[in-house]
């Protein structure tokens, strides 16, 4: 699946919105690793209309960033930071939201529930009903367990941050990847620095959640893609030597039982370049990373 980048779609926002933007670097650079000149370095983004850059804004603040595929109706990745200041988990049920501006740039600024946007059409994004009566959950890409506050956790419950994941795969991803990576972060990262994390999915070739929608007299039946792989990576300043970036990554095919591979960011990049069929794809650009086992990657 060729990974191209994003065309523009501008949006404004107020209290509770996701802003569809020209450039991550111009609008929400705080979620991306910095180079030596303190410039934000997002994962690879090139150019095709189906991709949208979303700066996820909720309750007065930007919370994370998402590159969203409006054809497959799943994220490519979400980028966020981890803080060592933790809070308790919020209690469900959680209110899943959608992004009105993806389907109508003239819509109001706020994130909305589907009940508030019954006439939207949903040509370019998933709905909760797409997951009903299937064996798939709305699997978080940016997990709520990594968010530092209740509003931050609540902001992860947008369908632009979710992809179809079986219940077993979802549970095993939490236990074998999210919890294990968090141990690495706490063991390797300087507590006074930002931890930059990017988590994403690889579209599957043949599996879809079927949908049928009537939008403006047209039948929309291109469903929600079921990813073949989930992946995640972090980079931070080393607690042993703050001048060094230390990193680690995981990737797993969506099968059960889940067999995640723990690998270097350099190896993850090579894997994703093959899966996305994009020989330029890079999670953290050309920034040199020291692996948590102590070996430097070659500079990309």
C-alpha positions in Angstrom: 0.0 0.0 0.0 1.7 3.2 -1.2 1.9 5.7 1.5 1.5 9.2 0.2 1.1 12.5 2.0 -1.5 14.9 2.8 -3.4 17.5 0.8 -4.8 20.5 2.7 -8.1 21.0 4.4 -8.4 23.9 6.7 -10.5 24.0 9.8 -11.1 26.3 12.8 -11.8 25.2 16.3 -13.1 26.2 19.7 -13.6 24.1 22.8 -13.6 20.6 21.6 -12.4 20.1 18.1 -10.0 18.3 15.8 -8.3 20.8 13.4 -7.6 19.5 9.9 -4.4 21.4 8.9 -1.9 22.1 6.2 1.1 21.1 8.3 1.8 19.4 11.6 4.9 21.4 12.0 3.1 24.7 11.8 0.1 23.9 14.0 1.0 21.2 16.6 4.8 20.7 16.4 4.9 19.8 20.1 4.1 16.1 19.5 7.1 15.5 17.3 10.8 14.8 18.1 13.1 17.8 17.6 16.3 17.9 15.5 19.5 19.7 16.6 18.0 23.0 15.4 14.9 22.5 17.6 12.7 21.9 14.5 9.8 19.4 14.8 10.4 16.2 12.7 7.1 14.4 12.0 7.0 10.9 10.5 7.0 10.9 6.7 4.2 12.8 5.1 4.0 13.3 1.3 1.0 14.2 -1.0 -2.4 12.6 -1.9 -5.9 13.9 -1.2 -7.1 10.9 0.9 -4.7 11.7 3.7 -5.5 14.4 6.3 -3.3 15.9 8.9 -5.3 16.4 12.1 -4.1 18.3 15.2 -6.4 16.8 17.8 -7.7 19.7 20.0 -9.9 19.0 23.0 -11.1 21.2 25.9 -8.9 24.1 25.2 -5.6 22.3 24.3 -4.0 20.3 21.6 -3.7 16.7 22.8 -2.1 14.7 19.9 -1.7 14.6 16.1 -3.1 12.0 13.6 -2.5 11.3 10.0 -5.8 9.9 8.8 -6.7 7.9 5.7 -10.2 9.0 4.6 -10.5 6.2 2.0 -9.7 3.4 4.3 -11.3 5.2 7.3 -8.4 4.4 9.7 -5.4 6.4 11.0 -2.0 5.9 9.5 -0.5 7.0 12.8 -1.0 9.1 15.9 1.9 11.0 17.4 1.9 12.1 21.1 4.1 12.6 24.1 4.3 10.7 27.4 4.6 12.5 30.7 5.8 11.0 33.9 3.1 12.9 35.8 0.4 10.2 35.8 -3.3 10.3 36.7 -5.9 7.7 37.4 -7.8 6.1 34.5 -11.2 7.6 33.6 -14.2 5.4 34.0 -16.5 4.4 31.1 -18.7 4.4 29.3 -16.7 6.6 27.0 -18.2 9.0 24.5 -16.8 8.2 21.0 -16.7 11.2 18.7 -16.3 11.9 15.0 -14.7 14.8 13.1 -17.4 16.8 11.1 -14.8 18.8 9.1 -13.6 15.6 7.4 -16.9 15.3 5.6 -17.9 19.0 5.5 -15.3 21.7 6.0 -18.1 24.2 6.5 -19.3 22.4 9.6 -19.0 23.9 13.1 -15.7 23.7 15.0 -16.5 21.1 17.7 -16.0 17.4 17.7 -19.5 15.9 17.7 -21.2 12.7 18.6 -22.9 10.9 15.7 -26.2 11.6 17.3 -25.4 15.3 16.9 -24.4 14.8 13.2 -27.0 12.4 11.8 -27.0 14.1 8.4 -23.3 14.3 7.9 -23.0 11.4 5.5 -19.7 9.9 6.7 -18.2 9.5 3.3 -14.7 10.0 4.7 -14.7 8.5 8.2 -15.8 5.5 10.2 -18.9 5.4 12.4 -19.6 3.4 15.6 -22.2 1.3 13.7 -19.5 0.1 11.3 -18.1 -1.9 14.2 -21.5 -3.3 15.4 -22.2 -7.0 14.9 -18.6 -7.7 14.0 -15.8 -9.4 15.8 -13.8 -6.2 15.9 -13.3 -3.5 18.6 -12.4 0.2 18.1 -8.8 -0.3 18.8 -7.0 2.8 20.1 -3.9 3.9 18.2 -2.9 6.4 20.8 -3.8 4.5 24.0 -5.7 6.2 26.8 -3.3 4.6 29.3 -0.5 6.8 28.0 -2.4 10.0 28.4 -1.6 12.2 31.4 -5.0 13.7 32.4 -8.7 13.0 32.2 -9.3 15.4 29.3 -6.2 14.0 27.6 -7.6 10.5 28.0 -11.0 11.5 26.9 -9.5 13.0 23.7 -8.3 9.6 22.6 -11.9 8.5 22.1 -12.3 9.7 18.6 -12.8 7.3 15.7 -10.0 9.1 13.8 -7.7 7.5 16.5 -9.2 4.0 16.1 -8.8 1.0 13.8 -10.5 -2.4 13.7 -8.8 -4.8 16.2 -10.1 -8.1 17.5 -10.8 -8.3 21.2 -8.0 -10.8 21.7 -5.6 -8.8 19.7 -6.5 -5.6 21.5 -6.0 -7.3 24.9 -2.7 -8.9 23.9 -1.4 -5.7 22.4 -2.0 -3.9 25.7 -0.3 -6.7 27.7 2.6 -7.5 25.4 3.3 -4.1 23.9 1.8 -1.1 25.6 2.6 -2.3 29.2 6.1 -3.6 28.2 7.0 -0.5 26.3 6.0 1.7 29.2 8.4 -0.3 31.4 11.2 0.5 28.9 10.2 4.2 28.9 10.3 4.4 32.7 13.6 2.5 32.8 15.4 4.4 30.0 14.1 7.9 29.7 15.0 11.1 31.5 12.0 12.0 33.6 12.5 15.7 33.0 12.4 15.4 29.2 9.7 14.7 26.7 9.1 11.1 25.5 8.0 11.2 21.8 5.8 8.3 20.7 4.3 7.4 17.3 1.9 4.5 17.0 0.2 3.4 13.8 -1.3 0.6 11.6 -0.6 -0.9 8.2 -3.7 -1.3 6.0 -4.7 -4.9 5.2 -5.0 -6.0 1.6 -8.2 -8.0 1.7 -10.1 -7.5 5.0 -12.8 -4.8 5.5 -15.7 -4.0 7.8 -18.5 -3.7 5.2 -20.5 -0.5 5.1 -23.3 0.9 2.9 -24.1 4.6 3.0 -26.2 6.8 0.8 -24.5 10.2 0.5 -25.9 12.8 -1.9 -27.6 10.2 -4.0 -24.4 8.1 -4.2 -23.9 4.7 -2.6 -20.7 4.5 -0.5 -19.7 0.9 0.1 -15.9 1.2 0.5 -15.7 -0.1 4.0 -13.4 0.3 7.0 -10.0 -1.3 6.4 -8.9 -4.0 8.9 -5.1 -3.4 9.5 -2.7 -6.2 8.9 -0.2 -4.8 11.5 -0.1 -2.5 14.5 3.2 -0.8 15.4 4.6 1.7 17.9 7.9 3.4 18.7 9.3 5.9 21.3 12.3 8.2 21.5 13.5 10.2 24.5 16.6 11.6 26.1 18.5 8.9 27.9 18.4 9.0 31.7 22.1 8.0 31.7 23.2 10.6 29.2 20.8 13.4 28.2 22.8 14.3 25.1 21.7 11.0 23.6 18.3 9.9 22.2 17.3 6.4 23.3 14.6 4.5 21.5 12.8 1.2 20.9 9.9 -0.1 18.8 7.4 -2.9 18.4 5.4 -4.3 15.5 2.9 -7.2 15.4 0.8 -8.8 12.7 -2.9 -8.8 13.7 -3.3 -12.5 14.4 -4.0 -14.4 17.6 -2.1 -15.3 19.5 -0.2 -12.1 19.0 3.5 -12.4 18.5 4.9 -8.8 18.8 8.5 -8.2 17.6 10.6 -5.9 19.8 13.0 -4.2 17.5 15.1 -1.1 16.9 13.6 2.0 15.3 15.9 1.5 12.3 14.5 -2.0 11.8 11.0 -0.8 12.2 11.6 1.9 9.5 12.9 -0.8 7.1 9.9 -3.0 7.9 7.4 -0.1 7.4 9.1 0.9 4.1 8.4 -2.6 2.8 4.8 -2.8 4.2 3.9 0.7 3.0 5.9 0.3 -0.2 7.5 3.7 0.5 11.3 3.6 0.6 11.4 7.0 2.3 9.2 6.3 5.3 10.8 7.2 8.6 9.3 7.4 12.1 11.8 9.9 13.6 13.4 11.2 10.5 17.2 11.2 10.3 17.7 11.8 14.1 20.3 9.4 15.4 18.9 7.0 18.0 20.6 4.9 20.6 18.9 1.6 21.3 17.9 0.8 24.8 20.4 -2.1 24.6 23.2 0.4 24.0 24.0 0.2 20.3 23.7 3.2 18.0 21.7 2.9 14.8 23.3 4.0 11.6 22.1 7.4 10.6 19.3 7.1 8.1 
